[in-house]
Amino acid sequence: MEIRASKESEFEEIINLICTVFVEKCRPRYASQIYHDSSFQPHQSRVCVVDGKIVSHIRVSDRAIHIGHSIVRLGGIGMVATLPEYRHRGYASALMQDSIVYMEKIGYELSLLFTTIQPFYMKFGWATFPQTNFELELGEKKQFEPSSWRVRAFDAETDLVQISQIYDEHNKIRSGTILRSKSYWRDTYSHQVGILPSLVAERDGTIGAYANFGFPTDLDGMDPFLATYYPNLREVGYHSQYPDSLLALCHAILTSTYKRDLTNLSGRLHRYHPLITLLSEESGSQPSFSITERAMYRIVSLSSLFQKMIPEFEKRLAGHRENSIPTSFCFILESQVSTLKINQGKVTVTNDNSGGTKVRIDTHRFLKVLFGDATFSQLEELNHFKGLKLEPNDIVTLDTLFPKGESMHWICDYF
């Protein structure tokens, strides 16, 4: 068995392997992930070779995400596949261990994957993170007053610059969202996974809002598996100066659904996104929410993560007088240790256990506070149960460093 980076001469063998394990009809997506993703390098495809044959494969996609104002590097795990006749021999496990070493060497802070076999990945340090889905059971069809905003189909040639600007503004401090470069927006692979929106709200040449909205039969170049896997509403963005454009978009989404004689509308947005409220109010229907935990993160480097978050930590501490007393926290996360030292609103990070207050925490709970899904005060009872007892002043400081918030990973940012 040989574990190593892929070679350019092996790309077709890798694509054939993926098609054998999954579905042939998705070949264009698998091929574009190698040939038409501008961030791809051969070393990102990790292969297991037995007797000169590639029998197992993992891809590590190079991405960056927001955590508040900070930007951290994320390794997206995908295309995990082992030929059927070579399973249960430890090859995929060996590749998972290799991918961890690879990400540590390259310099990633986090890793993310999506799966339905969570126990397998838990063995290697990934932990689940909740994502919110919503559904609306639509009743009687509604008609809406005309708007000054015209909702029309997205045009990649004329609209992409404005859309990318709205995306950047809408997500600039939204934890979990991926930074999208110009090449990322234009890559064929991004189109295969459905990055491009379908609807825009425009007035006098200015786009105020957009939506990635569709139905399983609306492929338009998208991968057929993902088109059926995705909900109807996959992403939305709007300019903060034009909130009324979101109402026009809401009416267009409902009208499109009514025209198809559908009574159910689904989406992936955070629970308090204003579009969910608008859809509910304008349709007269109450949304129902469900949680999925197919997303799994791994902390690749805790110290590097904290280093990159120093400006964000200091922003959060600014103006909180109760946090002016020097203090320090030693985070113990699985096998990783890192200390945050706070003095007069300034934060330093050391890769040791010198912190006065020991915060021994598992990855699952740490992800909740990192992305704002919960605060230390909200987790206090669970932390006590797990053996982590913190003083009230420490909880106040930790809640300032890790406040409540709404994180988002847009579903079409697929690996």
ABEGO torsion letter per residue (X at the ends): XBBBBBBAAAAAAAAAAAAAABBAAAAAAAAAAAAABAABBAAABBBBBBGGBBABBBBBBBBBBBBEABBBBBBBBBGBBBBAAABGAGAAAAAAAAAAAAAAAAGBABBBBBBABAAAAAAAGBBBBBBBBBBBBBBBBBBBBBBABBBBBBBAAAAAAAAAAAAAAAAAABBGBBBBBAAAAABAAAAAAGABBABBBBBGGBBABBBBBBBAABAGGBBAAAAAABBABABBBBBAABAAAAAAAAAAAAAAAAAAGBABBBBBBBAABAAAAAAAAAAGBBBBBBBBAABBBBBABAAAAAAAAAAAAAAAABGBAAAABBBBBBBBBEABBBBBBBBGGBBBBBBBAABABBBBBBAAAAAAAAAGABBAAAAAAAAAAAGBBBBAAAAAAAAAABBBBBBBBBAABBX
